[in-house]
Amino acid sequence: MSINNHSVSPSKVVRGENAWIKSIDLVTQLCKRPLLIGKSSSTKAIRTSFKKDLLLRGIQSFSFELKHDCCELDIKNACLISKSNNCDAIIAAGGGKVLDAGKLIADLLGINCITIPLSASTCAGWTALSNIYTPDGKFIKDVTLKNCPNLLIFDHTIVRTAPPRTLASGIADAVAKWYESSLTSSTSQDGFVQQAVQMARVLRDQLFLNGHKAFLNPLSNSWEIVAEGCALTAGIIGGLGGARCRTAAAHPIHNGLTQLEYTNKPLHGELVGFGLLIQLHLEEKNSNSQLPKQAKSQLIDFFSQLNLPISLESICLKNTTSDELQKACKFACSDNSDIHQLPFLINEKELYNAIQNFQSLSTSYK
């Protein structure tokens, strides 16, 4: 067996009601002068309350507001501010791109990292991976980090206040773990990978069973199962299974679609979910099995309950010309893309035709 280096999980995870307050002693053990980073104006009050709580414990924190999605310009500026203030840790509080930025900054500076997801939209608070984007939100690449965060705080009280749309996005991103990992890794002889694939199957079943209830009622037990499944369990799957277990076509299609412009910018999981439907459509065309067709129909019904995109129209592209879609397909099918982990050959023309064909079918689904 070849040597594999796994960053499976954060050093410590605190989850539940009021987890932030109950974790402050752990935070004080990790840092005395942290840089607190965030982005959204809607969550600024939460970050301000964190600063006050830390100050009461004698911890002086410094703030940095990201101007863009996790991009190299913001990363560079944050590193400069952190160094000039002798910061000894990064506390990243926000959505997936904020968490990715925080992890990467801490990794570059060699200091501790604390992630505080403010929604359940991705598992970025867990993983040793950061996605890099251009300042206007186009995916560039992912970067493997040395370690998972030192501390992850998943405060139910805070995350419950996030818009339901973020939970739906997280569900789409998390459910994709099964459909991607089972396609690329089902024949793996690596025990870790086999276990990760089966965890992805259990997570999918939990999301199908509880997802709609959680979406409708953030005070339900279903919400706790789903929110932690999206933000935490999905991260375990990626950590155990490794890079090959993470993606097939859904995420590369997401990466391609980020190259385009939108009238209303979709969330990460919304594009991944749409990419997953295209992946199943591709499987259907390249397989004698009826399973991809059945899974696609099931997912369309499920995504519709969560107000998730199931057509090109619903992802709100500013321009749906063939040139634009071909641009996305070309990026998704670039030589180093994970889309080539599919068990059949794929090129940009075939992907373009699949999207166009699926688009015509989605009208009948609607």
Secondary structure, DSSP 8 states (H G I E B T S, - for coil): --------S-SEEEEETTHHHHHHHHHHHH-SSEEEEE--GGGHHHHHHHHHHHHHTT---EEEE-SSSSBHHHHHHHHHHHHHTT--EEEEEESHHHHHHHHHHHHHHT-EEEEEESSSS-STTT-SEEEEE-TTS-EEEEEE-SS--SEEEEEHHHHTTS-HHHHHHHHHHHHHHHHHHHHHHTT---HHHHHHHHHHHHHHHHHHHHHHHHHH-TTSHHHHHHHHIIIIIHHHHHHHH-HHHH-SSHHHHHHHHTTS-BSS---HHHHHHHHHHHHHHHHHHT-S-SHHHHHHHHHHHHHHHTT---STGGGTBS---HHHHHHHHHHHTSTT-GGGGSSS---HHHHHHHHHHHHHHHHHH-
